[in-house]
Amino acid sequence: MPIDQPIYMDHAASTPCDPRVVGAMLPYLSSSPGNPSNRNHRFGWEAAQAVESARKQVAALLNASPHEIIFTSGATESNNIAVKGIARPPLPLGEDGRAQRGQVRAQISSPSSSRPHIITAATEHKAVYDPAHTLEAEGFDVTYLTPGPKGAITAEMVEAALRDDTILVSVMWANNETGVISDVPAIARLCNEANVAMHTDATQWVGKMPTDASRDGFDLLSMSGHKIYGPKGVGALYIRDNERTRALRAQTEGGGQERGLRSGTLNVPGIVGLGVACEICAEHMDDEAPRLAKLRERLEKGLLSRLDGVHINGAEAKRLPHITNISFERMDGEALMMVATDVACSAASACSSMAVKPSHVLTAMDVPEQMALATLRLSLGRSTTEEDVDYAIDHIATAVSNLRALAPLLGLG
Ligand code: PMP
């Protein structure tokens, strides 16, 4: 039966805003226009109060202290501040007391100083992976851990890569393509013992799984509003109040907001929405995770029973309950996306300069190129029902079977 609009199974890409989030944001888009940095009138105070109240809501979700939270434009910016901000040395001050910018590169790459070492993973989101490459170009030595087929980064892998000159370890908590979970608390314990700053990109984890800054040990954590039923364009960075994060350097200069670490007028409606989204996630988490795990199992079992040559990437590892990453043998990924249009999901391949490339995450998990190119990521969310899952199974299984049957006729098989 045809449907009005595709079934949304792309919650790892973005989630719809909860109506309660939208309601809380509305006044700050119109009747309450104050800039929280302006303390000269009621509107400014109101905005500042709203921001501080959201800071408490975000901190509560992480069991952190409000003063350890700064607001950003999303997880991309949080990751950039954390990774570059820890790595790049404080700017030397000139006689006039101003920063001497030209000296930084020289400072890192001078033959007399060692090249400080950073550990991250080949499976990181580009928002960590690319900053790590930038730092490499600036003279840092970067180790990219590769997880192999399971997809998880373990404390043992990090331990084997740690050196006396390691200054930062950045490992994502849960992977955005596969949902595979790495043991961040164990990695953080190791880093604490070695006195190395530990950052985690927890964009897919936070709000879905319990997070406790006082128990889990990370020094820095990135999160984003639009993955947790909040607005797009807003996020937060948790910065533990300790010696390792004290030298964190701002990557954007300007008005000095957010303790000087993230200049720019605060996105008050977005921040208010993020705060409410955090509160709602805390309410839903205990029920939602097992519900989604059951639906995901139904989806995977359904596809495995209808089709041969189906592989669930990362199935051997612990995974977030709502993401599945499925490769199909004897299939052209692009053709599949064009045919299975009733289910809105992601292809785990990226188009760049007209060439379709396999995902760097799947490549790091040793998934063969043809399979990596014929992969779908389906991610479920609060509105997903059993009927949606059954429809998706039937729609995808039919599309794959039809394409496989057609392939020899089209000269593709
Ligand atoms: N990290 C991960 C793991 C993500 O999934 C995403 C979003 N795809 C980001 C970072 C970037 O987040 P934002 O869109 O908030 O910049």
Residues whose N, C-alpha, C, O or C-beta is under 5 A from the ligand:
A	BS01	PMP	A12 S73 G74 A75 T76 E77 H125 A127 A174 N176 D201 T203 Q204 S224 G235
